[in-house]
Amino acid sequence: MSTTTGGSLGAVVITGTSSGIGRATAVALADAGYYVFAGVRKEADGKAVRAQTEGDLTPLLIDVTDPASVAEAVTEVTEHVREQGLVGLVNNAGVGVAWPMEHVPAHELRRQYDVNVFGQVDVVQAFLPLLRAATGRIVNIGSVADRLSLPFCGPLFSSKWAFASITETLRLELRPWGIHVVLVEPASIHSAAVGKFEEDSRRVLAQLNDVGRENYGATYRAVTRRALARERAGSDPRVVADVVLEALTSRRPRTRYLVGKDARPLALMARYAPDRVFDRLRVQMFGLPRRFGGVRTTSGAPPIRRRPER
């Protein structure tokens, strides 16, 4: 099916294409023959992604947290595709911060959900009429984080759990219209987001109060250092783009795709390892204090004696 703008495989909207997975996916789909509307928040980012492909790609200014921006994007896409609709919607926009749950500011937690959950739902709702017109597909870029939790990643990982649940609900609700809803779950991916995460981690440490830094500072540094090392050694974002292409073209796509370095081992441990065993593995992986209840309080008093953990 072609659109009025070209693209032999039809039109696809992708959010969050300024870098990393989103940019790689936009370029891969345009190269493959789709007409891509590449969602960005800045015109400069749109020009940059446009320059990386000779395929059909139009930058689309959209802020998923702004309903007016989403509505304007829908209007622009509708003017191009008209009755032919969309063959795909790839929800990739997202942010991630690492905070101790005891100290995460409410506005930081809300921002995490505004982008990673509420904004995604707004986009799906807004573009669904165009997807129905073409019996298109929805591909949500989640994370292997929707199967497990890690220290200091509660805001990000919990938003991914919520997004996975919403994706599963959509998959069931949209079956009557023949609309496949797919969840892609990347693990370690090396992209520009690694540098952003490192910068944000330094900002978090600077914003913690004295008690927060005393209680969590050393452990936070150890965990984020190891997490950054794993991401830097991760897979190229193009492996995710390849999976998205498969999800859009397969006659019967999978409901979930694990992709990227460490994705399958982490998923298997999360599924089969007992909680206490998985806890010990994560303690070792991320350099957490190994002794349960062994940390002294900030006042220097010994910890309250507890019964041994079972």
Secondary structure, 3 states (H helix, E strand, C coil): CCECCECCCCEEEECCCCCHHHHHHHHHHHHHCCEEEEEECCHHHHHHHHCCCCCCEEEEECCCCCHHHHHHHHHHHHHHHHHHCCCEEEECCCCCCCCCCCCCCHHHHHHHHHHHHHHHHHHHHHHHHHHHHHCCEEEEECCHHHHCCCCCCHHHHHHHHHHHHHHHHHHHHCHHHCCCEEEEEECEECCCHHHHHHHHHHHHHHHCCHHHHHHHHHHHHHHHHHHHHHHHCCECCHHHHHHHHHHHHCCCCCCEEEECECHHHHHHHHHHCCHHHHHHHHHHHHCCCCCCCCCCCCCCCCCCCCCCCC
